[in-house]
């Protein structure tokens, strides 16, 4: 099956992520995490990008990006990924030993309403959901865990009202509260299929405009004699973060 075309217009926020091949652990030490963040910071000096949120996990990473112009998203992420692979392989003595990442990055556009908050919350809750920390803000390699403006990755303002400094504590408590199964399912389906994330009308409109109609259509075999169809999306959800 051919890949869907990579479409990332400027002015639209995206959730992007990539994971290690075979789910291997590539971030083992603080130095590994800092190397990735420094790579992102260095890329920002040559490839502009608004970073609204991020989280680096042991075998994958997430970012919520808000590109300014068409093409900015791919240019930024290709630079980050290629530079990080070279530095990681050199540091770990694996030059010429195959792929580090499983595939090209995954991405999906986000509607700039409450859906944007849901995705950022999903990203920043990752270490808590994985039982790596007792509180989401305790994970230092995330936008929520950044403790000062001197952190390597400068964060951008959001395209929607966000947690201003005086309301940061309220946002932190919101992130630490569990998300509903419905929220998790919807985000994970978008992750798996690259489907735009928003209300039904917006998703249909954006999918048509960006040539992503295949991401909104049902997948799998026709219904069986009982009238029930196992959902491929549901079967794969347990494999998504």
LINCOR-V464334 format. One record per residue. SS is DSSP state (a for helix, b for strand, c for the rest). PSI is psi in whole degrees, 0 to 359 (999 if undefined). OMEGA is omega in radians with two decimals (none if undefined). Layout:
ss:SS psi:PSI omega:OMEGA
ss:SS psi:PSI omega:OMEGA
This chain:
ss:c psi:132 omega:-3.14
ss:c psi:153 omega:3.13
ss:c psi:150 omega:3.02
ss:c psi:147 omega:3.12
ss:c psi:145 omega:3.12
ss:c psi:109 omega:-3.11
ss:c psi:121 omega:-3.11
ss:c psi:84 omega:-3.13
ss:c psi:152 omega:3.07
ss:c psi:154 omega:3.11
ss:c psi:357 omega:-3.14
ss:c psi:127 omega:3.10
ss:b psi:149 omega:-3.13
ss:b psi:145 omega:2.89
ss:b psi:125 omega:3.13
ss:b psi:150 omega:3.13
ss:b psi:161 omega:3.03
ss:b psi:151 omega:-3.13
ss:b psi:161 omega:-3.10
ss:b psi:151 omega:3.10
ss:a psi:136 omega:-3.14
ss:a psi:17 omega:-3.12
ss:a psi:27 omega:3.13
ss:c psi:153 omega:3.10
ss:c psi:121 omega:3.12
ss:c psi:345 omega:3.06
ss:c psi:95 omega:-3.04
ss:c psi:331 omega:-3.04
ss:c psi:163 omega:3.04
ss:a psi:326 omega:3.14
ss:a psi:323 omega:3.11
ss:a psi:316 omega:3.13
ss:a psi:316 omega:-3.12
ss:a psi:326 omega:3.10
ss:a psi:319 omega:3.13
ss:a psi:315 omega:-3.12
ss:a psi:321 omega:3.10
ss:a psi:327 omega:3.08
ss:a psi:318 omega:3.09
ss:a psi:314 omega:-3.13
ss:a psi:320 omega:3.13
ss:a psi:321 omega:3.12
ss:a psi:324 omega:-3.14
ss:a psi:339 omega:3.14
ss:c psi:342 omega:-3.13
ss:c psi:342 omega:3.12
ss:c psi:110 omega:-3.08
ss:c psi:145 omega:3.09
ss:c psi:140 omega:3.03
ss:c psi:118 omega:-3.13
ss:b psi:113 omega:-3.08
ss:b psi:338 omega:3.13
ss:b psi:157 omega:3.10
ss:b psi:164 omega:3.02
ss:b psi:128 omega:3.09
ss:b psi:122 omega:-3.11
ss:c psi:170 omega:-3.08
ss:c psi:325 omega:-3.11
ss:c psi:13 omega:3.09
ss:b psi:172 omega:3.08
ss:b psi:155 omega:3.10
ss:b psi:147 omega:2.94
ss:b psi:145 omega:3.00
ss:b psi:111 omega:-3.00
ss:b psi:150 omega:-3.12
ss:b psi:81 omega:-3.08
ss:c psi:150 omega:3.14
ss:c psi:318 omega:-3.05
ss:c psi:160 omega:3.07
ss:c psi:136 omega:3.10
ss:c psi:344 omega:-3.11
ss:a psi:321 omega:-3.06
ss:a psi:307 omega:-3.11
ss:a psi:318 omega:-3.13
ss:a psi:316 omega:3.14
ss:a psi:311 omega:-3.05
ss:a psi:324 omega:3.08
ss:a psi:320 omega:3.13
ss:a psi:314 omega:3.12
ss:a psi:309 omega:-3.05
ss:a psi:312 omega:-3.11
ss:a psi:317 omega:-3.14
ss:a psi:320 omega:-3.14
ss:a psi:318 omega:3.12
ss:a psi:314 omega:-3.13
ss:a psi:315 omega:-3.11
ss:a psi:319 omega:-3.13
ss:a psi:314 omega:-3.11
ss:a psi:322 omega:3.11
ss:a psi:317 omega:-3.11
ss:a psi:330 omega:-3.07
ss:a psi:9 omega:3.08
ss:c psi:37 omega:-3.11
ss:c psi:28 omega:3.12
ss:c psi:129 omega:3.13
ss:c psi:15 omega:-3.07
ss:c psi:27 omega:3.06
ss:c psi:189 omega:-3.05
ss:c psi:151 omega:3.02
ss:c psi:316 omega:3.12
ss:b psi:150 omega:-3.07
ss:c psi:321 omega:-3.08
ss:c psi:186 omega:3.03
ss:c psi:160 omega:-3.09
ss:c psi:153 omega:3.02
ss:b psi:152 omega:3.12
ss:b psi:155 omega:2.97
ss:b psi:144 omega:3.13
ss:b psi:152 omega:-3.08
ss:b psi:135 omega:3.05
ss:c psi:136 omega:-3.07
ss:c psi:66 omega:2.99
ss:c psi:214 omega:3.11
ss:a psi:340 omega:3.11
ss:a psi:326 omega:3.11
ss:a psi:316 omega:3.10
ss:a psi:320 omega:-3.12
ss:a psi:318 omega:-3.11
ss:a psi:316 omega:3.11
ss:a psi:319 omega:3.11
ss:a psi:318 omega:3.10
ss:a psi:315 omega:-3.13
ss:a psi:312 omega:-3.05
ss:a psi:342 omega:3.10
ss:c psi:352 omega:-3.03
ss:a psi:308 omega:-3.11
ss:a psi:329 omega:3.08
ss:a psi:317 omega:3.13
ss:a psi:330 omega:3.13
ss:c psi:5 omega:3.12
ss:c psi:33 omega:3.07
ss:c psi:337 omega:3.12
ss:c psi:162 omega:3.11
ss:c psi:337 omega:3.12
ss:c psi:140 omega:-3.06
ss:a psi:322 omega:-3.09
ss:a psi:351 omega:3.12
ss:a psi:348 omega:3.10
ss:c psi:111 omega:-3.00
ss:c psi:342 omega:-3.05
ss:c psi:55 omega:3.12
ss:b psi:165 omega:3.10
ss:c psi:326 omega:3.13
ss:c psi:329 omega:-3.10
ss:c psi:354 omega:3.09
ss:c psi:126 omega:-3.02
ss:c psi:351 omega:-3.13
ss:c psi:164 omega:3.11
ss:c psi:347 omega:-3.13
ss:c psi:358 omega:3.11
ss:c psi:152 omega:-3.01
ss:c psi:324 omega:-3.07
ss:c psi:111 omega:3.10
ss:c psi:132 omega:-3.11
ss:c psi:143 omega:-3.12
ss:c psi:160 omega:2.95
ss:c psi:157 omega:-3.12
ss:c psi:159 omega:3.05
ss:c psi:356 omega:3.07
ss:c psi:164 omega:3.09
ss:c psi:131 omega:-3.11
ss:c psi:186 omega:-3.11
ss:c psi:90 omega:3.05
ss:c psi:162 omega:-3.05
ss:a psi:320 omega:-3.08
ss:a psi:346 omega:3.12
ss:a psi:12 omega:-3.09
ss:a psi:320 omega:-3.12
ss:a psi:323 omega:3.12
ss:a psi:319 omega:3.12
ss:a psi:318 omega:3.13
ss:a psi:317 omega:3.11
ss:a psi:323 omega:3.12
ss:a psi:317 omega:3.13
ss:a psi:323 omega:-3.09
ss:a psi:344 omega:3.07
ss:c psi:140 omega:-3.12
ss:c psi:142 omega:3.00
ss:c psi:155 omega:-3.13
ss:c psi:158 omega:3.10
ss:a psi:326 omega:3.13
ss:a psi:317 omega:3.11
ss:a psi:312 omega:-3.11
ss:a psi:317 omega:-3.14
ss:a psi:314 omega:-3.12
ss:a psi:316 omega:3.14
ss:a psi:317 omega:-3.10
ss:a psi:325 omega:3.06
ss:a psi:319 omega:3.09
ss:a psi:321 omega:3.09
ss:a psi:312 omega:-3.05
ss:a psi:322 omega:-3.02
ss:a psi:351 omega:-3.06
ss:c psi:25 omega:-3.10
ss:c psi:136 omega:3.05
ss:c psi:146 omega:-3.08
ss:b psi:114 omega:-3.13
ss:c psi:197 omega:3.12
ss:c psi:165 omega:-2.98
ss:a psi:316 omega:-3.13
ss:a psi:317 omega:3.14
ss:a psi:316 omega:3.14
ss:a psi:314 omega:-3.14
ss:a psi:315 omega:-3.12
ss:a psi:313 omega:-3.09
ss:a psi:320 omega:3.13
ss:a psi:321 omega:3.12
ss:a psi:318 omega:-3.10
ss:a psi:326 omega:-3.06
ss:c psi:5 omega:-3.14
ss:c psi:33 omega:-3.11
ss:c psi:25 omega:-3.11
ss:a psi:327 omega:-3.12
ss:a psi:335 omega:-3.11
ss:a psi:346 omega:-3.10
ss:c psi:352 omega:-3.11
ss:c psi:147 omega:3.11
ss:c psi:148 omega:3.10
ss:c psi:160 omega:3.08
ss:c psi:184 omega:-3.08
ss:c psi:161 omega:3.07
ss:c psi:165 omega:-3.14
ss:c psi:147 omega:3.09
ss:c psi:188 omega:-3.04
ss:c psi:333 omega:-3.14
ss:c psi:349 omega:-3.12
ss:c psi:4 omega:-3.10
ss:c psi:141 omega:3.12
ss:c psi:115 omega:3.06
ss:c psi:132 omega:-3.10
ss:c psi:122 omega:3.06
ss:a psi:324 omega:3.12
ss:a psi:315 omega:-3.12
ss:a psi:323 omega:-3.12
ss:a psi:329 omega:-3.10
ss:a psi:347 omega:-3.02
ss:a psi:325 omega:-3.10
ss:c psi:343 omega:-3.13
ss:c psi:352 omega:-3.14
ss:c psi:157 omega:-3.02
ss:c psi:999 omega:none
